[in-house]
Amino acid sequence: MAPTKPIVEHTVDRTPEYEKFLEELRDFHEKRGTHLDPEPKMGNLSVDLYKLFNYIVQNGGYDKVSDEKLMWRKMCEGLGLMRHNAPADAYTLKQIFYKNLAAFEIKKIHNKEPPPPEILEFTTAKGGSLLTRTLENFVAKGRNDREDSEDGSTPARERPVAETPASGRASRGLREAPAPRVIFHPDTNSSRQTRHASGAQQIGTPSSNSHSHNNSAIAQNPGNSHRGAYVFNPPGPDMNNPIVQGFVPQPVQQMPLRIVDTPSSNPELFARKQRLLKQPPVAAPNPGMLVRACLPPGAMDGPNIYERCLLSLRSGIRSEQAFGCHHLLKISHERGDKYKFSQFCGLAEGLTELALSIGGMIYHVNWTVSYDPDSDNTDIGELDGLEGTPDILERIAQLKRRKDVDDNILPAEFRDQLTLVLEATQTIRNMVNMPDNAYFMSEYPPVKDLLCVILNLPELECVVELKHLALEIAESILPYLVLRSDDPLYQSLLAKLESDDRGVILTALKALNKIALNHPIETNRLGNVPPSVLQRIMDWLLLNDEDLLDITTDFLYQYTAVVENLDTMLKHIKIEHLVTHLVRLLSHGAKRSTRELIVSEARLAYDPPNETVVPTPKDLLEKLLAIEEPERCYAWIRCFFEEDPDSNITQLAIWQAYNTEFLEPLKRKGRSMISAPEFIKSITSVYESAGAQIVHEQGPGGQSQQKYLIRGIRPRRYPISPDGRGYFQCQLPAPHGKPPGGVKCGAWNLTAEKMWDHIVAEHLGDSVSRTEDGKLVNKEGMFSCAWNNCQKFPRPTEMFLVQYMAHLKTHLRSEEIRHAAKPSEISPLAPLPPPPPSPTSTTNRSRSGSFSSSSSKSRVVRPAKTVTITIEETASARDERNPNAPAQAAGVPLSAVLILRNIAQYVPRTEAEAELRRRKNEGEEGEGWNEILFRPVVGRLWEVFTENRLLTPHLAGLFGLLEERQQVRRFVVEE
């Protein structure tokens, strides 16, 4: 298998060498008077002229590449520009080099003067031999036939010479046209041969002797010599026919002729005509020629409709403007990817001036744009076209509205003019969707004045669409602008946030969010936002509107990144409510699910069996006493024994355990107890594997003894309730003054709540107090924890009761979950491997003689330990630059956590925080702003931290900011 060629990706590397090369190339084309396309397109790819020039020069230059067969295709492949149509791609690449780099190569590499642009850049890229091309030989190629025919004779039809295969320009296997048919023409020469001609024919043509006997000379009359010229005497016997011999052709008719002036017959006439042709014609000035004269060559390429529309727009004639606006709108919609302001001088000015006419339709003003640097701008309607008009809002406020403008009834003339304004504004909107046009318009100051005029028009239905178009234009050009807080356009956009129109609010927020987005240095500071607008933005967070939430959180993220803005929020709005809403939005659109994680797999274990039956808890004893025999016996065996094929217990021990628990309580109630034989039989009814056996063993004196056993069961390590829930034991030291680490309490309880009640009653005692309604009082005290050797509070520590309760309940919940496994979940697996051998593997007997097994350890199945966790999944996205990377947080939850991080980071630097510190130093009680804002929601933040994997890194950064200022240490989750 042939190795696969590596795929070359063509990109434009904007290195210093690339920029220097383009600068030199621009200077060359400017001096030459030709147009340069710095980044020509091949489909969707931009061609790097620096790479293309070096690559073609390395392969011999334009002439050598053009002379070799299929060489331009190889150039495309080497540069990574080959797409689907190889011939078209090769010709496109050749055309790009021909138009932009061919003349530069001749001057730079070969150090020769390139041919004029008329026979190079202004022609197609067919052919080669640029180094030898001149104005004479290039023009002569197209005029060979015409010049050859000027002598009056018919040019000879020459068959092209077949090119040899070694030629670089040889035909690529094309078939040649067949030879044309030659129509028979009779020989019109005289049939009489001279003596010398006859002799020559006999000598030079030997075959003529074979037919000499058939030929006969025909005597001609000397007076009729003109007839002899038309006599045809072909060789052969037919010429002896008298009819043929007597044929006389018709005389030639004389054609009428007229005198024609030619350069030879009348040279003075032709000299006069040549002088008239050389004189320039006197004609009316053409505006189109004036426009072309001020543009570089190639700037007005394209059909005449572009020029016609531009001139119609600037004409001031209503019908012409309607024509121009209609076609410009259509062109901007269909050719928006190629229609640029920079290619049409005066297009931006014409559209802006036409759109500004809306001012004269609504107000008593005629907006004009002045490009005079010495103008004083005293006229209220004169706008500064060089720097913009900083007092445009004050001028608009002074205008008086026309009384004849009625929103319900619009005159035809008003409607027609409004249509022109809408079409002009919509054309600008369509064109600024292209980044090049947006940057061009951002550098044109009058467009900002136009947007201010439109956005501050009265609330009329006829101008609603116009305002939406203005907002969309602002959204496209603001990424390239830096607006101060006192800028008229910035103030106009903030005023639109007070609107009740959802579309206006969305577009205005988008525009504000994009200010200075593409600026390399400046950032969007969003200063001097009115408190009323901030309150509205905070209220919008409560709406169930996905688009509005997304844009609002983006605005708040940029706004909270500035310390002065946070100071404004702390002074004028309830920022505590904002933090609460943002914490709620951390779970916006979340999908909650639960998942069980296996902490440890199920395994076989050999635990030492219990030698005694655990005592019966009080609540379980009451339940069992309420049951009649033999169901009480069945329930007691299930609660205190489990199956184990290798274990056994003596019949006496199990009967004594049952008799100890129920004999006295039943006597007090006057009820009878089951007999011992029936009790032994009932065991086999509960567990099928259990059975009574008699084992003969050797006693201490060597005598054989009988032992009555119950095989197949063993005492449980902890009792279970009839519904399968396990009891767990109190691990605190026994009450009544026992020291920690001594005897454990050992009280059995079924739930964490009951165990907590036991601890409060038996262990805490007088250290806690209750209110009148029976609730515990959360007061400080000295508490310690010795639950199962806990090291959190080994010594008495001063803390609140709720803190001690929260810690202790972590032990209780874990114990409750660990003992909650039902018997069906811990049933033994079959088959089981035998226990490992032990050197002391003999029949053991307990000290009391009540329990024994065949091994010191019994086989049991340790069930898999699982943890149930809650997972919260929010919006996510993958990095387009690295699709294989894991998904990252996105959408509203990401914006919310970033806003919270900004608040935690910049609030301590505000003047409001400094004021709180000053008061605290003076003795007043108070907390920092971070503690005020985040203390109520820190519990929810930790919950999201544990459940939302995507937001965990961002929340970790938030907690780190709070920890630095010693805020998190006092935030305790209170249950």
N, C-alpha and C positions, 0 to 999 in steps of 0.2 A: 504494500500500500504506500503510495507516494506521500511524502510529508506534506501536511497542510501549511499553506503559506500564512504567515502571520498577518492578521488584519491591522492595517494602519488607520488610525483615526486622525482626521485632519482637524486641527484646531488653530485658532489665531493666538499665538503667543506674543503678548504685548511686552516684549523685552525692550531694554534701552536700544539694542541694535535695531529692533523692528521700528521703533519710533523715529530713530535717526534716519533710517532708510526711507520711511514715508515722508519725512520732512524734505529730504533731498529730492524725492520723486515729485512732490507737490511743486517745489521750486522749478523743476525742469519743465513740467507741463504748463505752469503759469507763464514761463518765458516763451514756450513754444506756442501758446495760445490754444491748447487742447484741454479737454475735460478729463479729469482723473476720478475714477471710482475707487476709493481707498479700500473698501471691503465688498468686492463683487460677490454675487450670489450664484451658487450652482444648486438649484433646488432650495433646500433648507440650510445648506452649508455655506458659511462665509469663507472665502478663499483668502489665505495669507499670501499677499503679494511678495513678501520677503522670501518665504520658503519657495514659492513658485519661481521667482527670478533665479535664485541660487541653484535650484534643481535643474532648470532648463539650461543654464550656463554650464553646469557640470556635465551635461550630456551633449555639449557642442554648440548650443545656441539655437535660435529659432530656425535658421536656414537648414542646418543639418537635421534637426528633428523633423522638419517638414519634408525633407527629401527622402527620409527612410519610411518604408511601408509600416503602417500601424504603430508608428512610434508615439503618436499623441495618446493612444490608448494606454501604452506602457507608462507614460508620464502620469496619467490619471490614477493608475493602480499604485504607482510609487508614492504619490502624494496622498493617497487615501480618499480620492474624490470620485472613484468609480461607483456608479449607482446601478440602475437597471438597464438603461439604453446606452451601450458602449459607444456607438458611433456619435450619438448626440452629445454625450459627455465629452468625448474627445474634441469635437468641433467647438463646443462651448468653452473648454479650457484654452483651445488655440485662439479663439476670438478674444478672450480675456487678456491673454498675453499680448496679442496683436494690438489691441486698443490701448493698453496701459503700459506695457513694458518693452515693446519691440524697438521703438525709437530710443528709449533709454539704454537698451543693450548696445545698439550701434554706437551711441555716444560714449557710454561708460566702459564697455569691454573692448570694442574694436577701435575706439578713438577716431571715429569718422563722423562726418556730418550726416545725419539721417535724412531720408527723402522728405519732401514737403508733406504737410498733413493731408493735402488734397489727394495724394496717391498712397497714403499710409493709413492714418487713423480714420479718415473720412470714407474709406472704402472697406469692402469686406475682406475677410482673412483668407480668401482663396489664393493659392499659389505661394511661392516663396521667393528666394533670391532678393531679399531686401537690401543686401549689401551692394548689389549692382543695379538696383532699380533707380531710374532717373525719370524725369518728366517726359523726355523724348521717347525713350524706348517703351515706357509703360503706355503712353497714349498711342504709339504706333501699332501696338498689338491689336488695338480695336479698330484701326483705320486702314489696315493693309489692303483689304479688298477695295475700299472706296478710293484710295490713292492710286492703286494700280489701274483703275478704270478711267482715270482722268485723261489718258492719252487718246481716248476715243475708240480703242480696240476692245474687243471682248476679252476679259481676263481668262487665262487658261485655267482649266479645272485640273488642279494637281492633286494626285492621290497622296495622302499623308504617309510619310515614311514610317514603317513599322518599327517601333522601339524595341531595342534588344532587351532580353531579360535582365541584363546586368544594370540597366538604367534604374536609378532610384525612382523615377517618375514613370516607369513602364506601366502599360495597361494591366489592370488587375484581373486578367482573365476574361475581359469583355469580348464579345463577338464583334467582328467587323461587318459593316454593311456590305451586301453583295454589290458587284459591279453593275452600274445602271445599263439598261438595254439601249443599244444604239440603233436608231431607226435608219433604214436603208436610204441613202442619198445617191442618185445617179451621178456618174462622172460627167461633169460639164466641160471638161477640157476638150480641145480639138482632137478629132479622131485621126487627123493627118499627122503622120510621123515624118520627121525629117530623115534625111539619110543617115546623119550621125546618130540620131536617136534610135533608128532601126538597127543600125550596127551595134550600138551599145546594148540594145535589148537582146540581140542575138548572142552577143559575147557574154553579157553579165547574167542572162537568164537562160540557162540551157534548156529548161522545159518548154520555152516558147517555140522551139523547132518542131516539137511534136504536133503543133496545131497550125503550122505555117501554111500548110496546104489548104486549109479551110478558110483562110483569111484572104480577102480580096480588097484591094484598094478601091475606094470610091472617089472618083474625080469630082472635085468641087469647082463651082464657077467662081472665078476670082472676084466677080462683081458682087456675089452674094456671100462674102466671107463671114458676115455676121451670123448667117444661118449655120455655117459649119461649126460654130461654137456650141450649138445646142444639139448636134448630132451625136447619138450614142451608138456605138458599134461594139457591142459585146462579142467576144469570141464564141464561135460555135456555128453549126450548120444552119441555124434558123436565120442567120443574117442573109442567106442566099434567097430567102423568100422575097418575091417582087413587091409584096405589100409592105414589108418592112423596109425594103430599099426605097420605096416611093413615099415614105412618111416624111412630112414636112412639119415641124413644130410651129406653134403660133408665135407671131412677133411679140416682143416684150412691150408692155404698156408703159408709157412714161408717167412717173408719179409727180404730182404737183409739189413744189417746194416753196418754202418761205424763208425769208432772211431772219436769222436769230442772232441777237447780240451775244457775243462771247468775249472773254478776256482778250482773245487774239484779234477779233474783228473790231471791237470798240473798247479799247483799254481806258479811255477817259471816263466813260460811263461807270465802269466798275470801280475805278479809283474814287470817283465822287461818292458812290454808295458806301465804300469802305470808310471814308472820312465821316459820313453821317452815322454809321454804326458805332464808331469809336467815341462820338460825343455823348455825354450822359443825358438821359432823357429828363426833360423838365416836367415834373408831375407834382401833384399835391402831396404834402407830407403824410406818411403812413405811420400811425401810432404803433402798429405792430412791429415795424422795423426799428422804431426808437426803443421799444422794450427789448428786442433782441440785441440791440447794440450795447445795452448796459449789462447784459448777462454773459457769462462765459460760454464758450461753444459747448453745445450739447445740453445746456440747461433747459431748453424749450423743446426737447425732443418729444415726439408724440403727435397725435392727431391735432388738427386745427381747432377742435372743439375746446381744448384747454385755453388757448389764447383767446378764443372768441368769448368764452365765459368770463375770463378775467377782465377783458375790455368792457364787456357788458356791465359787469359789476361796478366798474369805476366811471361809467358814463353818466350816471345820474338820471337816465331816462327810465321811467317806470317799466315800460314794456321790455326794454333790454335787461333791466335788473331782474325782472321776473324770469326771463329766459335763462340768465346766468345762474340765478339762485336755484332754479329747478334742476338744471344739469349738474351744477356743483354738488348739490345734495345727493343726486344719483351717483355721481362719480365717487364721492367720499364714502358712500355705502358699499359700492361694488369694488372699488379699487383702493380701499383704505390702507392696504398693506404697502402700496407703492406711491400714494399721492402725498407729497411732502410740501410743506410750506417753503422750504429752502429752495425748491426748484422753480417756484413761481413768485417772482418779485412783485410785491404789492398785493398778494392775495390776502395775507393776514390783515393788512391795513384796510383793504376794501370790505372784508367781512365785518371787522370791528366797527368801522364807521357806519355801515348799514345797520348793525345791531344797536348802535347807540341812538339811532333815530327813534327808538321807543321812548326816549326822554321827552322829545318834542310832541309825541302823541298823548302823553299823560300830563306833562307839566308845560308851563310857559318857558321853555328853554330849548336851545339848539346846541347840543353837545358837539364840540369840534375838538380835534386833536392837533396840538401845536408842537412842531419839532424845532422851534426857534429857541436856542439856548439863552438868548437875551430877552425873552418875553417875560413880562412881570406877572402874567396870569391874573390880571385884575378882573377880567371878564369871568362871570360866574359859570358860563358855559364852555370856557376854554380849558381843556385838560392838557396836562404836561405829558407829551409823548416820549420824553427822554428819561425822566426819573419817576414818573407817576405823580398822582395828585394826592398829597397827604391829607388835605382837608376836604376830601370828597364828601364825607358824611355831613360836615357842617354846611356845605353847599346844597346838598340834597334837602337838608332840613329847612333851608330858606326858600325852597321852591314852592310855588303855588299851583295847585292842581287845577286842571281845566274843568270848567263847569259842564262842558258839552259831552264829557265822557260818561256814558251810562253803561253799566255792566249788563243790563238787560237788553238794550237795543244798540247795536253797533252799525254805523253807516257802512256802505259798501267801500268807500275810500279808506276808512279806518281799518276795515277787515282786510282789504288787500295789502295795505302797508304792514299790518300785523303779521300777515302770512309771510311777507318778505323777511321781516325780522326773525320769525320763527325758523324759516329755512336757513337764513344766514347763521343763526345761533346753533341750529342742529348740525350744520356743516362743520362748524368749529368743534362741536362735541364729537362728531364722528372722527374727525382728523386727529384730535388730541388723544384718542385711544391708542395711537401709535406712539411709542416712547420718543422717537425723534421729533415728532410734531409737538408733543407735550413739553419737551425741553425747549424747543424753539419758542413756544408761546409763553413759557415761564420767563424768558429773557425779554419779552415784549411788554413794557410797563402798562400801556393802555388797556390790556386785557383785564388787569386787576380793577381798574376803574370801571370797566364794563360790567364786571361781576358785581361790584358794589352798587352800581346803578340799578341793575336788574333785581338783586336781592332786597333792595330797599323800596321797591315799587309798592303802591298801595295794595291792600288785600282785595284784589279783583279776580273774578273767575277767569277772565280772558287772559290773564298773565300767569296762571298757575303752572301751565306747561313750560313757559319761559323760565320760571324760577327753578323748576326741576332741572332743566337743561343747564342753567348756570351752576347749580350745585354739582352736577356731574362733571362739568368742565373744571371746577375748582378741585374736585377729587382727583382729576388726572394730572393737573399741573402743580399741585401743592407739594408732592414729594421732592420737587426740585427747588422749592422756595423756603426761605427762613423768615417767618413772620414774628414780629415783636408783639407784645401785648397791646400796644396802642395802634397797631396796623388797622386800617379801615376794613380790609377784607376779613381779618381775624375777628374784629368786633361784629361784623355782619353775620359771620357764621355762628358766633355765640348767641346772637339775637334769635337765630332760627331755632335754637334749642328750646325757646319758649313757645314754639308753635304747637298746635294740636294735631297737625298732619303727621301721621306716622312716617310716610315716605320722606318728608322734609327732614324730620329728626334723624332718620337712618342715614340719609346721604350727608347731612351736615356733620354727624358724628364721624362718618367714614373720612370725610375731608379733613376734619380736625386731627384724626388719628394719623393721617399720612403726611402731616407737615414735616418737612426736612427728612423724610424717610430715606431718600437717596442722597442726602448731602453727606460728603465724606467727613466733615468735622462737627458741624452744629447738630444739636438734638432738639427735640420738641419739648419745650418747657411748659406750655399751656398755662401761662400766668394770667392773673386777674380774672379768673372765672367768677362770676357773681354767685353769692351764696344761694340765691333762689335756683340757679341752674344746678348747683351741686345737690340741693335737696331733691330736685326733679330726677336727677340721675340716680340718686339713692332709692327713690321710689320706684324707678323702672326695674330695679332688681327684684321687685316683688311680682312682676308680671310674668305670665307663662308665655313668653315670646322669645323663641330661640334666637332669631336674628338680632333683636334688640338687646338681649342679654350678652351675646357674643361681642357686639360692638361697644356696649357700655363697659364691660369688664376690660376691654382693650384700652378704652379711654382712661379708666381709673388706674390701670397699670402704669401708663405714662404719666398721669397726673401725680400719683403718689411717689414717684421717683424723685421729686423735687421737694426739698425741706420746706421752702416757703409755702408751697401748696398745702402741705400737711399742717402747717401752723394755721393756715386759713380754715381748714376743716375742723381743727380742734376748737377754734374760737367761735365758729358760726353754725355748725351742725352737730347733731348727736352722732359722733363717730362710733360710739359703742354699738349703736344699732347697725351701722355699716359692717362692723366686724362680725356681728351675729349673722347678718345676711350672707356674708362671704363664707363663713363656716358652713352655713346651710348649703351653699352652692358647691361645696366640695363633693357633694353626693348628687349633683345635678345629672339626671339621666342615668343614674347608676342601676346596675342589675345585681341584686344580692342573691347569693347562693351559699349553700353549706357544703362542706367537703370533709370527709374523714381521712385523716392522715395516720398512717400506721407508724407508731413509735417503735414497736418491737414486734417481730413476727411471732406467730404461735410456735411453741416449742415443747419438747419433752423435758421434764424436770423431775428431779428426785429429791423431794423435800421430806424432811423427817416428819413422820405422822404425829398427830397429837395423841398424847397418852391418856388424856382425860377428856371427858365431854364438857364443853364450856357451859357455864350456868345460863339459865333461861332469863332473858330480859323481862322486866315487869310487864310491859305492854304486851309482849308475846305470850307470857304466861296467862294473862287475863283472857286473851283470845282463845288459847287452847283449852282453858277451863270451861269456856262456854260451849265447847264441842263435846258430843257424847262419844262413848266408845263404840266401835273400834276406830272411828274417824280421827279421834284425838291421838291415838297411837300412830296412825298413818302420818298425820301432819307432823307430829313430833319427830319421827324418824326422818322425814324429808328435810325438816329444818335443821337438824343437828348431825346428819350423816350423809356421806356421799359414796358413790361406787368406787371401788379400787380392787381389781382382781387379785392383787398380791397381798392385800392386808386382811387382818382378821381382828376380832375382838371377842373376849369371852362372854358367854351368855350371862354369867353372873354380873359382870361389870355393866353391861348395857341395861340389865334389869334393875340393878341398884341405882343407876343414874335416873331412870324413869321413875322408880319408886321414891327417890329422894325429892323429886320435883313435885309430884302430884299426890302423894299419900296424905300428908297433913292437910293441904287445902281441900281435898275431897272429903276428908273426915269432918272438917269444920262445916262443910255444906251438907253433910249427911248423904253423900253420894258414894256409890260403890266404885271399885277400881278393877281393871281388867286383871285376869289371872296370869300367872307367869307362863304357862304353856300357850295360852292364846296369844300372849305378847310375842313369844318367840315365833309362832306361826305367822303373825302379821308382818314380820320383817320381810319374809320372802314374798309377801304380796305387794310390798312397795318396790323393792329392787329384785328383779328376776335373777340377777347374777348372785345374789346373796343366798346363803343356805346354811343350815345347822349341821355341824360335823362333830364327831368324837375322835380325838387324837390321843394316841398312847405315847407317853413320854416317860423317860427314865428319871426317877426322883433322886433326891440327894443320897438316899441310902441304897441306891441301885435297884430299887423296886420300880415296877411299871405302874404308871399312874394314868388315869383317864382325864382328858381335858375337853370340856364342852365349849366349842367355838362357833362363832358366826363369821364365815368367810365371805369376802367380796365387798365389804363396806369398811369405812373408816370414819372417825369423827371429823367434822368440819373444823376449819381453823376459826371460822366466825359463823354464827347462826344466820339464817336467812328467814325472811318473812314468808307466809304462805303464798304470796304473789311473786316470789323470787327475788326480792330486793334484799341486799345484804346489810347486816348491822355492822357498825364500826365502833371501836372502843376509844374511850377518852384516854389520851396520852399525856395529860397533865399530871403533875404530882398529886398524890392523894391529899385531900383537904385536912383540916384540923392541924395546921402548923407543920406538916411534913416539909422538909427542905427540898429544893429543886434537885432533880437527879435521884431522888429516893424511889419509894414505891409508887407505881403509877396508879391512877384512880381506877381505870378499868371498867367504867360504866359503859354499858352498851346502849346505843341509840340508833334509830333508823334513818333520820334525816339530819341535815346540818342545823335546821332551826331548833329541833329538839335538843341537839347537843349544845347549841348556844344557850338555850334556857337552862340546861343542866350546869353549864359553866358559870352563868350569872348567879344561879341559886347556891351552888355548892363551893365554887372556887373564889368568885369575886366577893361575895358576901357583903360586908358593910362598906366596902370601897366604892359602891355605886349607890345611887339614890334614885327615886322615882318621883314623878310629878303626881298631881292629884288624879289625873286620868290614867295613871299606870305606865307612862312612858319614861324611859331612862333619861337622865340628865347628862348632857354632854359636858362634863367638867374634867379638868386636868387632874391627873393622879400619877402614882408610881406603878407602872405595869411592867411585867416581864413575861417572856414566852419560853416554855420548856417543852413544847409539843414535839415529841419524837426528836429530841436533841436539836431543836431549831437554834440557829446562831444569829438571828436578826436582832432580838432583844434578850440576850442571855442574862443581863442584870436589870434590876428595876430602873426604868427610864421614865422621865416625866413626859407625858403626852396626853392628848385628849382621849376620851373613851371611844369616840368614833374612829380614831386612828388605830387604836388597839383592836377594835372590833373588825375593821377592814383587813388588818393583817391576819387575825386569827381565823377569819372566815376563808382565807385562802387555803388553810390547812383543812378546814371542815369540808369545803367543796371538793377538794381533791380526794379526801378519804371517802366521801359519799359516792363520787363517780367511780372510784376504784372498787368499791364493794357493791356496785349496782348491777354487776353481771348476773344474768339469770342462769340457772342450772343447765339449760339447754345450750348455753354458749360455752360452757366449760366441761362438756361431756368428754370422756376419754376417747382417744383415737384408737383404731384397731387396724392392723395388729401393732403391738408395741414391742420394741426391742427389750431384751432382758436387761436388768440393772447391771452395772459394772461390778465385777467380782471384788470382794473385800477379803483381806487376810483373816479378818475376824468374823467371817460370815457364818455364824452359827445361830441357832434358835435362841433369841434373846427373850427375856422376860422382864417386864417392868417391875419397878420396886413394889408396886401394890399387887402385881400378878394379874392385873385386869386387862392388859393389852399387850400384844406381841405381833410380830410380822416375820416373814421369811427373810427380810433384809432390814438393815438399819435405816434404809431410805425406801420410800414408795414411789412408784411411777405415777406422775400426774401430768396433765396437759396444761401448760401455761398458755392461756389464750392470748391472742394478739392484742397489744395495747394500742388503742387508737385515741386520737384527739379530734374532736369535731371543731372545725374552724369556720368562720363566716368570711366569705370573700365578696368584695365589692368591686365591680368592674365598671369603669367610666370610659369616656371617649379616649381613643388612642390613635396614633398615627406612626408611620414608619418614615425614617429619614430617606428621602429620595436619593441622596448621594451614597447611601449604604443600605440597600434594601434588605440585606441579610441580617442587619442588626435587630435586636429586640425592639418591640413597639414601645413608644414613649407616650407620656401623658399629653393630652391635647384638649382643646375646646374650653368650655366655661370652667370646669374644675381646675385646669392648669392656670388659667388667668386668675381665678380666685386665690389660689395658694401663693401666687407671685405677688398679688396685691397685699396679702397678709404679711409676706416677707418684707416688702417695702415699708409697711407701717412699723413693723418691729425694728427695722434697721434705722429708719430716719426719724422716728418720733423722739428718741432721746436727744436729738440735736436741735429740736425746736425751742422757740422762746417759751412756749407753754410748759415744757418740761423743766426749763430753767426756773420758771416761776414757782413750780411745785417744790423744787429743791430748796429754793430760798425760803419758802414758808416752813418747810420741814426743819431747816436750820434754825429758824426762829422759835421753834418749839411747837408748832402746830402739827396735829396728826394728819397724816396723808400718805398716799402711796404714789408710785410712779405711774405714768400713763400706760406703760406696757402692762403693769400689773392690773390696772383698772380695766384695760381693754381685753386682756387675754385670760385673766383668772376665771371668769365665768364659763369660758368655752374650752379650757385646756383639756377637760375630760373628753369632750367630743373630738378634739384634735388627736388625742392618743388613740381613740377608737378608730378613726380614719387611718391613722398611721399603721395600725395592726391589720386592718382589713383591706386597704387599697394599696396594692403593690406598686402601681404606677406613680402614686403621689408620695410614696415613702421617702425617696431622696429629697424632695422639695420640703416636706414636713420636717425632716431631720435638720435641714438648714435653718428652718424657722425655730426649732427648739434650740439649736445652737446659738442663735442670736439672743433668744430669751435667757439662756443659761449664762451667757457672758455677763449679763446685767443682774444676775442673781434673782431672776424672777421665777424660774420654774421650781426652785427648791421649796417654795412655800405653797405650790399648787398641788393639792392632794385630792385625789378622786374620792369624793364622799358618797357613800351609798346610802 
